[in-house]
Amino acid sequence: MKLLLADSDPARARWMEHELLGGAVTEVVRLTPGASLVDAVLAGAPDVVIVDMQRPDRDALEGIRHVAARLPRPIVMFVDEDDSGFMEEAIAAGVSSYNVVGHALPDVRPIVRSAVALFRRYQKLQDDLLQAETGLKERALVDRAKALLIRRRRMTEPEAYRWLQRQAMSRAERLVEVAAALLAKEGEG
């Protein structure tokens, strides 16, 4: 597993890199000062992003928001001070694991593993939701095409469905593609 570590404190970054290397973590890449988080993720293609901040900074959330939207991956955040408002914003921006550590540095490996597991679960739920939404839209399209055939060609519902099936088979297309083409042709698309 490759990690990108964005930390403004060089000593803490060295400690964290030392703690993380080994086991599943094979490489730790550090964000160079002044570099954009999005550019670093694009260039380094890390599996996990770790953001360690002494003071919560709402401007840094913009970079996290862009990474989460364009290049989704687990993002672990460590902050020194507890701020519930900032925590809510960080999670909404795409942080998978928000951790207040203060001056005592925790064992970061289980935190990273947990963030990866939570991220994967969330991504699976997102994928399942997208698949379900797509299925519902496709079914609605097929139902509209059947209704059109029933109304304009005086077919029964089973006849309309069989007609769509036959067209799909003869054209080597999916049923939803035939339904969309029919609706477009009849001016109902």
CORQUIKA-V790001 format. One record per residue. N is the residue number from 1. PHI is phi in whole degrees, -180 to 180 (NA if undefined). Layout:
# CORQUIKA-V790001
<<N & PHI> <N & PHI>>
This chain:
# CORQUIKA-V790001
<<1 & NA> <2 & -106> <3 & -116> <4 & -107> <5 & -111> <6 & -110> <7 & -142> <8 & -81> <9 & -104> <10 & -60> <11 & -65> <12 & -66> <13 & -63> <14 & -63> <15 & -62> <16 & -65> <17 & -60> <18 & -61> <19 & -68> <20 & -84> <21 & -64> <22 & 109> <23 & 64> <24 & -76> <25 & -87> <26 & -103> <27 & -151> <28 & -122> <29 & -110> <30 & -100> <31 & -73> <32 & -75> <33 & -55> <34 & 86> <35 & -79> <36 & -82> <37 & -62> <38 & -62> <39 & -63> <40 & -65> <41 & -69> <42 & -62> <43 & -73> <44 & -94> <45 & 46> <46 & -73> <47 & -82> <48 & -140> <49 & -114> <50 & -117> <51 & -115> <52 & -117> <53 & -129> <54 & -71> <55 & -123> <56 & -55> <57 & -128> <58 & -66> <59 & -66> <60 & -66> <61 & -64> <62 & -63> <63 & -63> <64 & -63> <65 & -60> <66 & -67> <67 & -63> <68 & -62> <69 & -80> <70 & -97> <71 & -137> <72 & -56> <73 & -166> <74 & -63> <75 & -124> <76 & -106> <77 & -121> <78 & -115> <79 & -131> <80 & -88> <81 & -121> <82 & -80> <83 & -147> <84 & -63> <85 & -64> <86 & -66> <87 & -59> <88 & -60> <89 & -64> <90 & -64> <91 & -66> <92 & -64> <93 & -74> <94 & 129> <95 & -71> <96 & -85> <97 & -143> <98 & -109> <99 & -133> <100 & -93> <101 & -115> <102 & 59> <103 & -96> <104 & -88> <105 & -84> <106 & -83> <107 & -75> <108 & -83> <109 & -58> <110 & -65> <111 & -66> <112 & -66> <113 & -60> <114 & -63> <115 & -63> <116 & -64> <117 & -63> <118 & -64> <119 & -62> <120 & -61> <121 & -64> <122 & -62> <123 & -62> <124 & -63> <125 & -63> <126 & -63> <127 & -64> <128 & -63> <129 & -64> <130 & -62> <131 & -64> <132 & -66> <133 & -63> <134 & -63> <135 & -61> <136 & -66> <137 & -64> <138 & -65> <139 & -64> <140 & -63> <141 & -65> <142 & -63> <143 & -63> <144 & -65> <145 & -66> <146 & -63> <147 & -61> <148 & -63> <149 & -63> <150 & -63> <151 & -74> <152 & -89> <153 & -112> <154 & 58> <155 & -91> <156 & -82> <157 & -62> <158 & -62> <159 & -66> <160 & -63> <161 & -66> <162 & -64> <163 & -62> <164 & -62> <165 & -63> <166 & -62> <167 & -63> <168 & -64> <169 & -66> <170 & -69> <171 & -95> <172 & 56> <173 & -123> <174 & -77> <175 & -55> <176 & -66> <177 & -67> <178 & -65> <179 & -62> <180 & -64> <181 & -64> <182 & -63> <183 & -63> <184 & -67> <185 & -62> <186 & -89> <187 & 75> <188 & -116> <189 & -79>>
